[in-house]
Amino acid sequence: MSTSMPKMKTHKGAQKRFKITATGKVMRMKGQKSHLRRRKPSRAKHQYDKSLPMSPSLASHVKDLLPFGLPK
Protein backbone atom coordinates (compact mmCIF):
# COMPACT_ATOMS: atom_id res chain seq x y z
CA MET A 1 0.00 0.00 0.00
CA SER A 2 1.56 3.26 -1.09
CA THR A 3 0.83 6.55 0.55
CA SER A 4 0.40 9.35 -1.90
CA MET A 5 0.29 13.08 -1.50
CA PRO A 6 -3.16 14.53 -0.85
CA LYS A 7 -4.89 16.28 -3.71
CA MET A 8 -4.20 19.97 -4.15
CA LYS A 9 -7.42 21.91 -3.69
CA THR A 10 -8.34 25.43 -4.66
CA HIS A 11 -9.23 27.74 -1.77
CA LYS A 12 -12.80 28.68 -2.68
CA GLY A 13 -12.78 31.94 -0.71
CA ALA A 14 -9.67 33.11 -2.56
CA GLN A 15 -11.13 31.98 -5.88
CA LYS A 16 -14.12 34.29 -5.37
CA ARG A 17 -12.02 37.27 -4.30
CA PHE A 18 -8.99 37.17 -6.60
CA LYS A 19 -8.33 36.61 -10.30
CA ILE A 20 -5.03 35.66 -11.90
CA THR A 21 -4.39 37.26 -15.28
CA ALA A 22 -2.80 35.49 -18.23
CA THR A 23 0.50 37.23 -17.46
CA GLY A 24 0.40 35.99 -13.86
CA LYS A 25 -0.68 39.15 -12.02
CA VAL A 26 -3.08 38.72 -9.11
CA MET A 27 -5.97 41.19 -9.31
CA ARG A 28 -8.14 42.22 -6.36
CA MET A 29 -11.20 44.38 -5.83
CA LYS A 30 -11.41 47.23 -3.33
CA GLY A 31 -12.91 46.53 0.06
CA GLN A 32 -15.63 48.36 1.99
CA LYS A 33 -18.26 47.96 -0.75
CA SER A 34 -20.96 47.36 1.83
CA HIS A 35 -20.65 50.98 2.97
CA LEU A 36 -21.60 52.45 -0.42
CA ARG A 37 -24.92 53.91 0.73
CA ARG A 38 -23.04 56.70 2.50
CA ARG A 39 -21.70 58.08 -0.79
CA LYS A 40 -23.22 59.42 -3.96
CA PRO A 41 -24.10 56.41 -6.14
CA SER A 42 -22.32 57.54 -9.31
CA ARG A 43 -19.12 58.41 -7.48
CA ALA A 44 -19.13 55.15 -5.55
CA LYS A 45 -19.73 53.13 -8.69
CA HIS A 46 -16.69 54.60 -10.40
CA GLN A 47 -14.61 54.23 -7.28
CA TYR A 48 -15.24 50.54 -6.72
CA ASP A 49 -15.76 48.97 -10.17
CA LYS A 50 -12.08 48.47 -11.07
CA SER A 51 -9.82 45.62 -10.09
CA LEU A 52 -6.34 46.52 -8.89
CA PRO A 53 -3.10 44.50 -8.94
CA MET A 54 -1.91 43.14 -5.62
CA SER A 55 1.50 43.80 -4.16
CA PRO A 56 4.00 41.07 -5.14
CA SER A 57 4.59 40.00 -1.53
CA LEU A 58 0.90 39.27 -0.93
CA ALA A 59 0.36 37.90 -4.44
CA SER A 60 2.68 34.98 -3.71
CA HIS A 61 0.41 33.92 -0.83
CA VAL A 62 -2.67 34.09 -3.03
CA LYS A 63 -0.95 32.01 -5.72
CA ASP A 64 -0.40 29.29 -3.11
CA LEU A 65 -4.15 29.28 -2.42
CA LEU A 66 -4.94 29.07 -6.16
CA PRO A 67 -2.65 26.27 -7.40
CA PHE A 68 -4.37 25.90 -10.76
CA GLY A 69 -4.25 29.58 -11.69
CA LEU A 70 -7.01 30.72 -13.98
CA PRO A 71 -10.44 29.25 -13.19
CA LYS A 72 -12.24 27.81 -16.17
C-alpha positions in Angstrom: 0.0 0.0 0.0 1.6 3.3 -1.1 0.8 6.5 0.5 0.4 9.4 -1.9 0.3 13.1 -1.5 -3.2 14.5 -0.9 -4.9 16.3 -3.7 -4.2 20.0 -4.1 -7.4 21.9 -3.7 -8.3 25.4 -4.7 -9.2 27.7 -1.8 -12.8 28.7 -2.7 -12.8 31.9 -0.7 -9.7 33.1 -2.6 -11.1 32.0 -5.9 -14.1 34.3 -5.4 -12.0 37.3 -4.3 -9.0 37.2 -6.6 -8.3 36.6 -10.3 -5.0 35.7 -11.9 -4.4 37.3 -15.3 -2.8 35.5 -18.2 0.5 37.2 -17.5 0.4 36.0 -13.9 -0.7 39.1 -12.0 -3.1 38.7 -9.1 -6.0 41.2 -9.3 -8.1 42.2 -6.4 -11.2 44.4 -5.8 -11.4 47.2 -3.3 -12.9 46.5 0.1 -15.6 48.4 2.0 -18.3 48.0 -0.7 -21.0 47.4 1.8 -20.7 51.0 3.0 -21.6 52.5 -0.4 -24.9 53.9 0.7 -23.0 56.7 2.5 -21.7 58.1 -0.8 -23.2 59.4 -4.0 -24.1 56.4 -6.1 -22.3 57.5 -9.3 -19.1 58.4 -7.5 -19.1 55.2 -5.6 -19.7 53.1 -8.7 -16.7 54.6 -10.4 -14.6 54.2 -7.3 -15.2 50.5 -6.7 -15.8 49.0 -10.2 -12.1 48.5 -11.1 -9.8 45.6 -10.1 -6.3 46.5 -8.9 -3.1 44.5 -8.9 -1.9 43.1 -5.6 1.5 43.8 -4.2 4.0 41.1 -5.1 4.6 40.0 -1.5 0.9 39.3 -0.9 0.4 37.9 -4.4 2.7 35.0 -3.7 0.4 33.9 -0.8 -2.7 34.1 -3.0 -0.9 32.0 -5.7 -0.4 29.3 -3.1 -4.1 29.3 -2.4 -4.9 29.1 -6.2 -2.7 26.3 -7.4 -4.4 25.9 -10.8 -4.2 29.6 -11.7 -7.0 30.7 -14.0 -10.4 29.3 -13.2 -12.2 27.8 -16.2 
